[in-house]
């Protein structure tokens, strides 16, 4: 399949002109392309409006930004809690640095904005809290701090799952959008070829039903 030399926005602008003028020259164009019938016009317009609607949705505020803002907020809370948690981990296990370095702190500054790694780090920390809560209590670690870490781990897990699901659906929509754009371009090529043959003596009409040179697009 030949790829369009135009951007999506450019192609939609050209398609808008095709849509406006195609009906007026329907009989003339049909004389050289019998398959370019009324059903073709309906199909062309339906495809154009479908793409135009999806294009407007794409330009709306990206939902992923909202997920990322929430995750950033959770990450900031983690950054506040973990120095406290690490202090009590060191206090509870002063000679077992492998425990509090691997699970209790997890180089949090390096993973705090990598949500998948942050989630894994927190899950390891929650497992440690569940296994060692008695020792941490003995070291005077406040229960609310531990409970906040457990709660943040759950919230980040839920939010990260929602973000991944949204991005997967968005990718599928983008693929469908690209397929629709390719279909629209193919229909426009048919119009362009037919108009070039039968409207060559009507340059004013011809310019609205053929592809303009790339250099003429603003």
Secondary structure, DSSP 8 states (H G I E B T S, - for coil): ----SS-HHHHHHHHHHHHHHHGGGHHHHHHH-TT--HHHHHHHHHHHHHHHHHHHHHHS--HHHHHHHHHHHHHHHHHHHHHHHHHHHHHHTTT-HHHIIIIIITTHHHHTT-HHHHHHHHHHHHHHHHHHHHHHHHTT--HHHHHHHHHHHHHHHHHHHHHHHHHHHHHHHHHHHHHHHHHHHHHHHHHHHHHHHH-TT-HHHHTTSS---GGG--
